[in-house]
Amino acid sequence: MINAALKTKTRESNYIENSHEIPLAPKEKDVYAKSFSEPSSDFSGIYIFRNSFVGQALRKNLCIDDIELGETVNNVFFYLAIAPGNHKITTDYGHKKNELELVTEGGKNYFVEQFIEMGSFYGVVGLRQRSNEEGKDEVQQCRLAQLFPQNLLTPIKQLV
């Protein structure tokens, strides 16, 4: 009984309940990311979040500039730094990919929403840029997801 309780507590701290085990960053990194500090002028801060009622249990991949960040479920976000400039964020949609072109400047934060809407036979996945005010409100309701470990060696880095 005690071991089961300890395992449950450990799992809750690292994974979102009923999320098909999406790995989360430690709580202190989540708190830091939600301080919304602006990055140095060498980087653009990118928040990509998912906080929608439709398709909550669906896992969807996220990529930026063809580098896979990880998978999302409802109420998660990624927080990373990238060189300023033109970037392409993509998410899977059945056998297709939806994409958003994002032009960023150094020293600024940007917010992108991954959303799912009802389709005829399955959920339609999309991306849209949100204002800083809207993005901050949405991110506050989410938990920081851990980037795929093998991708931390790329020019993209997690800020926290």
PyRosetta script that sets phi, psi and omega in degrees:
from pyrosetta import init, pose_from_sequence

init()
pose = pose_from_sequence("MINAALKTKTRESNYIENSHEIPLAPKEKDVYAKSFSEPSSDFSGIYIFRNSFVGQALRKNLCIDDIELGETVNNVFFYLAIAPGNHKITTDYGHKKNELELVTEGGKNYFVEQFIEMGSFYGVVGLRQRSNEEGKDEVQQCRLAQLFPQNLLTPIKQLV")
pose.set_psi(1, -44.4)
pose.set_omega(1, -178.7)
pose.set_phi(2, -66.1)
pose.set_psi(2, -44.0)
pose.set_omega(2, 179.2)
pose.set_phi(3, -60.2)
pose.set_psi(3, -41.6)
pose.set_omega(3, 179.0)
pose.set_phi(4, -62.5)
pose.set_psi(4, -41.0)
pose.set_omega(4, 179.3)
pose.set_phi(5, -65.9)
pose.set_psi(5, -40.1)
pose.set_omega(5, 178.1)
pose.set_phi(6, -65.4)
pose.set_psi(6, -42.3)
pose.set_omega(6, 178.6)
pose.set_phi(7, -62.1)
pose.set_psi(7, -42.0)
pose.set_omega(7, 179.6)
pose.set_phi(8, -62.2)
pose.set_psi(8, -45.0)
pose.set_omega(8, -179.7)
pose.set_phi(9, -63.0)
pose.set_psi(9, -43.1)
pose.set_omega(9, 179.1)
pose.set_phi(10, -63.2)
pose.set_psi(10, -44.6)
pose.set_omega(10, 180.0)
pose.set_phi(11, -62.7)
pose.set_psi(11, -39.7)
pose.set_omega(11, -179.2)
pose.set_phi(12, -64.3)
pose.set_psi(12, -32.1)
pose.set_omega(12, -178.3)
pose.set_phi(13, -76.5)
pose.set_psi(13, -23.1)
pose.set_omega(13, -176.5)
pose.set_phi(14, -109.7)
pose.set_psi(14, -11.6)
pose.set_omega(14, -176.8)
pose.set_phi(15, -138.2)
pose.set_psi(15, 151.3)
pose.set_omega(15, 175.5)
pose.set_phi(16, -80.9)
pose.set_psi(16, 132.8)
pose.set_omega(16, 179.9)
pose.set_phi(17, -57.9)
pose.set_psi(17, 134.2)
pose.set_omega(17, 179.3)
pose.set_phi(18, 60.6)
pose.set_psi(18, 29.3)
pose.set_omega(18, -176.8)
pose.set_phi(19, -107.3)
pose.set_psi(19, 11.3)
pose.set_omega(19, -175.7)
pose.set_phi(20, 62.4)
pose.set_psi(20, 33.5)
pose.set_omega(20, 172.2)
pose.set_phi(21, 62.4)
pose.set_psi(21, 57.9)
pose.set_omega(21, 171.5)
pose.set_phi(22, -79.9)
pose.set_psi(22, 121.7)
pose.set_omega(22, -178.1)
pose.set_phi(23, -69.8)
pose.set_psi(23, 134.7)
pose.set_omega(23, -179.8)
pose.set_phi(24, -108.4)
pose.set_psi(24, 152.2)
pose.set_omega(24, 173.2)
pose.set_phi(25, -73.8)
pose.set_psi(25, 158.7)
pose.set_omega(25, 176.4)
pose.set_phi(26, -57.9)
pose.set_psi(26, 153.9)
pose.set_omega(26, -175.9)
pose.set_phi(27, -55.8)
pose.set_psi(27, -40.1)
pose.set_omega(27, -178.5)
pose.set_phi(28, -65.1)
pose.set_psi(28, -31.6)
pose.set_omega(28, 175.8)
pose.set_phi(29, -71.5)
pose.set_psi(29, -36.7)
pose.set_omega(29, 176.7)
pose.set_phi(30, -61.6)
pose.set_psi(30, -45.3)
pose.set_omega(30, 179.9)
pose.set_phi(31, -63.7)
pose.set_psi(31, -44.1)
pose.set_omega(31, 179.5)
pose.set_phi(32, -61.8)
pose.set_psi(32, -45.6)
pose.set_omega(32, -179.7)
pose.set_phi(33, -59.2)
pose.set_psi(33, -35.5)
pose.set_omega(33, -178.9)
pose.set_phi(34, -79.6)
pose.set_psi(34, 2.1)
pose.set_omega(34, 172.0)
pose.set_phi(35, -79.5)
pose.set_psi(35, -16.1)
pose.set_omega(35, 175.5)
pose.set_phi(36, 57.9)
pose.set_psi(36, 34.9)
pose.set_omega(36, 175.7)
pose.set_phi(37, -63.0)
pose.set_psi(37, 140.1)
pose.set_omega(37, 178.3)
pose.set_phi(38, -74.9)
pose.set_psi(38, 141.2)
pose.set_omega(38, 179.2)
pose.set_phi(39, -73.1)
pose.set_psi(39, 170.8)
pose.set_omega(39, 175.4)
pose.set_phi(40, -64.0)
pose.set_psi(40, 166.0)
pose.set_omega(40, -177.4)
pose.set_phi(41, -67.0)
pose.set_psi(41, -12.4)
pose.set_omega(41, 177.5)
pose.set_phi(42, -80.6)
pose.set_psi(42, -10.4)
pose.set_omega(42, -174.6)
pose.set_phi(43, -135.5)
pose.set_psi(43, 155.7)
pose.set_omega(43, 168.2)
pose.set_phi(44, -108.5)
pose.set_psi(44, 133.2)
pose.set_omega(44, 176.0)
pose.set_phi(45, -85.2)
pose.set_psi(45, 129.5)
pose.set_omega(45, -178.7)
pose.set_phi(46, -120.9)
pose.set_psi(46, 122.0)
pose.set_omega(46, 171.9)
pose.set_phi(47, -107.8)
pose.set_psi(47, 123.2)
pose.set_omega(47, 174.8)
pose.set_phi(48, -120.2)
pose.set_psi(48, 118.3)
pose.set_omega(48, -173.1)
pose.set_phi(49, -126.8)
pose.set_psi(49, 159.8)
pose.set_omega(49, 174.4)
pose.set_phi(50, -135.3)
pose.set_psi(50, 118.5)
pose.set_omega(50, -177.5)
pose.set_phi(51, -149.7)
pose.set_psi(51, 78.7)
pose.set_omega(51, -176.7)
pose.set_phi(52, -138.4)
pose.set_psi(52, 156.1)
pose.set_omega(52, -178.8)
pose.set_phi(53, -75.0)
pose.set_psi(53, -40.1)
pose.set_omega(53, -176.1)
pose.set_phi(54, -76.1)
pose.set_psi(54, 136.5)
pose.set_omega(54, 173.8)
pose.set_phi(55, 67.4)
pose.set_psi(55, 35.8)
pose.set_omega(55, -173.4)
pose.set_phi(56, -59.2)
pose.set_psi(56, -36.9)
pose.set_omega(56, -175.7)
pose.set_phi(57, -88.5)
pose.set_psi(57, -9.2)
pose.set_omega(57, -179.1)
pose.set_phi(58, -69.4)
pose.set_psi(58, 134.5)
pose.set_omega(58, 175.1)
pose.set_phi(59, -95.5)
pose.set_psi(59, 130.3)
pose.set_omega(59, -179.1)
pose.set_phi(60, -131.7)
pose.set_psi(60, 136.6)
pose.set_omega(60, 178.3)
pose.set_phi(61, -76.8)
pose.set_psi(61, 150.4)
pose.set_omega(61, 173.5)
pose.set_phi(62, -127.9)
pose.set_psi(62, 137.0)
pose.set_omega(62, 176.0)
pose.set_phi(63, -132.6)
pose.set_psi(63, 152.9)
pose.set_omega(63, 170.4)
pose.set_phi(64, -133.0)
pose.set_psi(64, 125.9)
pose.set_omega(64, -177.0)
pose.set_phi(65, 51.5)
pose.set_psi(65, 42.8)
pose.set_omega(65, 178.0)
pose.set_phi(66, 66.5)
pose.set_psi(66, 15.9)
pose.set_omega(66, 174.3)
pose.set_phi(67, -107.0)
pose.set_psi(67, 122.2)
pose.set_omega(67, -177.2)
pose.set_phi(68, -73.6)
pose.set_psi(68, 125.9)
pose.set_omega(68, 178.9)
pose.set_phi(69, -85.7)
pose.set_psi(69, -40.4)
pose.set_omega(69, -176.3)
pose.set_phi(70, 154.1)
pose.set_psi(70, -167.2)
pose.set_omega(70, 179.1)
pose.set_phi(71, -110.4)
pose.set_psi(71, 152.6)
pose.set_omega(71, 177.5)
pose.set_phi(72, -118.6)
pose.set_psi(72, 156.1)
pose.set_omega(72, 162.7)
pose.set_phi(73, -133.7)
pose.set_psi(73, -178.8)
pose.set_omega(73, -179.5)
pose.set_phi(74, -61.5)
pose.set_psi(74, 146.0)
pose.set_omega(74, 175.4)
pose.set_phi(75, 66.8)
pose.set_psi(75, 35.8)
pose.set_omega(75, 172.7)
pose.set_phi(76, -126.5)
pose.set_psi(76, 158.8)
pose.set_omega(76, 173.7)
pose.set_phi(77, -145.8)
pose.set_psi(77, 155.6)
pose.set_omega(77, 171.2)
pose.set_phi(78, -109.6)
pose.set_psi(78, 146.1)
pose.set_omega(78, 179.4)
pose.set_phi(79, -133.2)
pose.set_psi(79, 118.9)
pose.set_omega(79, -176.3)
pose.set_phi(80, -148.8)
pose.set_psi(80, 168.1)
pose.set_omega(80, 177.2)
pose.set_phi(81, -116.3)
pose.set_psi(81, 144.1)
pose.set_omega(81, -179.7)
pose.set_phi(82, -146.5)
pose.set_psi(82, 153.1)
pose.set_omega(82, 178.0)
pose.set_phi(83, -60.1)
pose.set_psi(83, 141.5)
pose.set_omega(83, 178.0)
pose.set_phi(84, -60.0)
pose.set_psi(84, 152.0)
pose.set_omega(84, 177.5)
pose.set_phi(85, 139.1)
pose.set_psi(85, -157.8)
pose.set_omega(85, 179.9)
pose.set_phi(86, -88.2)
pose.set_psi(86, 131.5)
pose.set_omega(86, -178.8)
pose.set_phi(87, -137.9)
pose.set_psi(87, 152.1)
pose.set_omega(87, 178.6)
pose.set_phi(88, -118.7)
pose.set_psi(88, 119.1)
pose.set_omega(88, 176.5)
pose.set_phi(89, -103.0)
pose.set_psi(89, 131.0)
pose.set_omega(89, -178.6)
pose.set_phi(90, -128.3)
pose.set_psi(90, 153.5)
pose.set_omega(90, 175.4)
pose.set_phi(91, -140.7)
pose.set_psi(91, 150.9)
pose.set_omega(91, -177.7)
pose.set_phi(92, -81.9)
pose.set_psi(92, 150.1)
pose.set_omega(92, -178.4)
pose.set_phi(93, -147.2)
pose.set_psi(93, 86.6)
pose.set_omega(93, -174.2)
pose.set_phi(94, 63.2)
pose.set_psi(94, -122.6)
pose.set_omega(94, 178.5)
pose.set_phi(95, -95.2)
pose.set_psi(95, 7.0)
pose.set_omega(95, -179.1)
pose.set_phi(96, -113.9)
pose.set_psi(96, 167.9)
pose.set_omega(96, 172.7)
pose.set_phi(97, -123.1)
pose.set_psi(97, 135.0)
pose.set_omega(97, 171.1)
pose.set_phi(98, -97.7)
pose.set_psi(98, 145.2)
pose.set_omega(98, -177.3)
pose.set_phi(99, -136.4)
pose.set_psi(99, 158.1)
pose.set_omega(99, 176.6)
pose.set_phi(100, -132.5)
pose.set_psi(100, 126.5)
pose.set_omega(100, 174.3)
pose.set_phi(101, -86.8)
pose.set_psi(101, 130.5)
pose.set_omega(101, -177.1)
pose.set_phi(102, -130.5)
pose.set_psi(102, 124.8)
pose.set_omega(102, 176.3)
pose.set_phi(103, -104.3)
pose.set_psi(103, 122.1)
pose.set_omega(103, -174.5)
pose.set_phi(104, -119.0)
pose.set_psi(104, 156.9)
pose.set_omega(104, 174.9)
pose.set_phi(105, -117.6)
pose.set_psi(105, 149.8)
pose.set_omega(105, 178.4)
pose.set_phi(106, -64.6)
pose.set_psi(106, 146.6)
pose.set_omega(106, 177.0)
pose.set_phi(107, 80.0)
pose.set_psi(107, 8.6)
pose.set_omega(107, -178.4)
pose.set_phi(108, -125.3)
pose.set_psi(108, 154.3)
pose.set_omega(108, 174.7)
pose.set_phi(109, -100.1)
pose.set_psi(109, 148.2)
pose.set_omega(109, 178.2)
pose.set_phi(110, -132.4)
pose.set_psi(110, 146.2)
pose.set_omega(110, -177.6)
pose.set_phi(111, -122.9)
pose.set_psi(111, 128.5)
pose.set_omega(111, 179.1)
pose.set_phi(112, -126.6)
pose.set_psi(112, 131.3)
pose.set_omega(112, 178.4)
pose.set_phi(113, -100.6)
pose.set_psi(113, 129.3)
pose.set_omega(113, 167.5)
pose.set_phi(114, -96.5)
pose.set_psi(114, 124.6)
pose.set_omega(114, -176.5)
pose.set_phi(115, -129.7)
pose.set_psi(115, 158.7)
pose.set_omega(115, 176.7)
pose.set_phi(116, -126.5)
pose.set_psi(116, 130.6)
pose.set_omega(116, 177.2)
pose.set_phi(117, -120.2)
pose.set_psi(117, 156.1)
pose.set_omega(117, 178.8)
pose.set_phi(118, -67.1)
pose.set_psi(118, 132.3)
pose.set_omega(118, 174.2)
pose.set_phi(119, -114.4)
pose.set_psi(119, -177.7)
pose.set_omega(119, -179.6)
pose.set_phi(120, -62.6)
pose.set_psi(120, -43.7)
pose.set_omega(120, -175.7)
pose.set_phi(121, -121.5)
pose.set_psi(121, -21.1)
pose.set_omega(121, 179.0)
pose.set_phi(122, -157.9)
pose.set_psi(122, 171.3)
pose.set_omega(122, -177.4)
pose.set_phi(123, -68.3)
pose.set_psi(123, 141.0)
pose.set_omega(123, 176.4)
pose.set_phi(124, -96.1)
pose.set_psi(124, 124.8)
pose.set_omega(124, -176.5)
pose.set_phi(125, -103.4)
pose.set_psi(125, 135.8)
pose.set_omega(125, 179.3)
pose.set_phi(126, -145.3)
pose.set_psi(126, 176.9)
pose.set_omega(126, 179.5)
pose.set_phi(127, -134.7)
pose.set_psi(127, 143.9)
pose.set_omega(127, 174.5)
pose.set_phi(128, -152.4)
pose.set_psi(128, 145.1)
pose.set_omega(128, 177.0)
pose.set_phi(129, -78.4)
pose.set_psi(129, 141.1)
pose.set_omega(129, 178.2)
pose.set_phi(130, -119.0)
pose.set_psi(130, 157.5)
pose.set_omega(130, 177.6)
pose.set_phi(131, -67.3)
pose.set_psi(131, 161.3)
pose.set_omega(131, 178.1)
pose.set_phi(132, -59.1)
pose.set_psi(132, -41.8)
pose.set_omega(132, -179.6)
pose.set_phi(133, -62.8)
pose.set_psi(133, -49.6)
pose.set_omega(133, 179.2)
pose.set_phi(134, -63.2)
pose.set_psi(134, -44.5)
pose.set_omega(134, -178.4)
pose.set_phi(135, -60.8)
pose.set_psi(135, -44.9)
pose.set_omega(135, 179.0)
pose.set_phi(136, -60.6)
pose.set_psi(136, -42.8)
pose.set_omega(136, 179.1)
pose.set_phi(137, -60.8)
pose.set_psi(137, -42.6)
pose.set_omega(137, -179.1)
pose.set_phi(138, -70.0)
pose.set_psi(138, -43.7)
pose.set_omega(138, -178.6)
pose.set_phi(139, -62.4)
pose.set_psi(139, -34.9)
pose.set_omega(139, 178.7)
pose.set_phi(140, -57.7)
pose.set_psi(140, -24.9)
pose.set_omega(140, -178.4)
pose.set_phi(141, -91.3)
pose.set_psi(141, 0.6)
pose.set_omega(141, -174.7)
pose.set_phi(142, -114.8)
pose.set_psi(142, 171.3)
pose.set_omega(142, 174.7)
pose.set_phi(143, -114.5)
pose.set_psi(143, 145.6)
pose.set_omega(143, -179.5)
pose.set_phi(144, -71.5)
pose.set_psi(144, 121.7)
pose.set_omega(144, 176.2)
pose.set_phi(145, -87.7)
pose.set_psi(145, 149.8)
pose.set_omega(145, 177.8)
pose.set_phi(146, -82.2)
pose.set_psi(146, 134.5)
pose.set_omega(146, 174.2)
pose.set_phi(147, -65.5)
pose.set_psi(147, 150.8)
pose.set_omega(147, 174.8)
pose.set_phi(148, -55.4)
pose.set_psi(148, 127.0)
pose.set_omega(148, -173.8)
pose.set_phi(149, -57.4)
pose.set_psi(149, -39.0)
pose.set_omega(149, -177.3)
pose.set_phi(150, -66.2)
pose.set_psi(150, -17.5)
pose.set_omega(150, -178.0)
pose.set_phi(151, -92.6)
pose.set_psi(151, -0.6)
pose.set_omega(151, 178.4)
pose.set_phi(152, -73.7)
pose.set_psi(152, -10.8)
pose.set_omega(152, -179.9)
pose.set_phi(153, -90.5)
pose.set_psi(153, 4.1)
pose.set_omega(153, -178.1)
pose.set_phi(154, -90.5)
pose.set_psi(154, 177.2)
pose.set_omega(154, 177.3)
pose.set_phi(155, -64.3)
pose.set_psi(155, -13.7)
pose.set_omega(155, 176.3)
pose.set_phi(156, -86.2)
pose.set_psi(156, 138.5)
pose.set_omega(156, 177.4)
pose.set_phi(157, -135.0)
pose.set_psi(157, 150.1)
pose.set_omega(157, 173.8)
pose.set_phi(158, -80.9)
pose.set_psi(158, 134.5)
pose.set_omega(158, -174.7)
pose.set_phi(159, -73.4)
pose.set_psi(159, -25.0)
pose.set_omega(159, -174.4)
pose.set_phi(160, -113.1)
pose.dump_pdb("model.pdb")
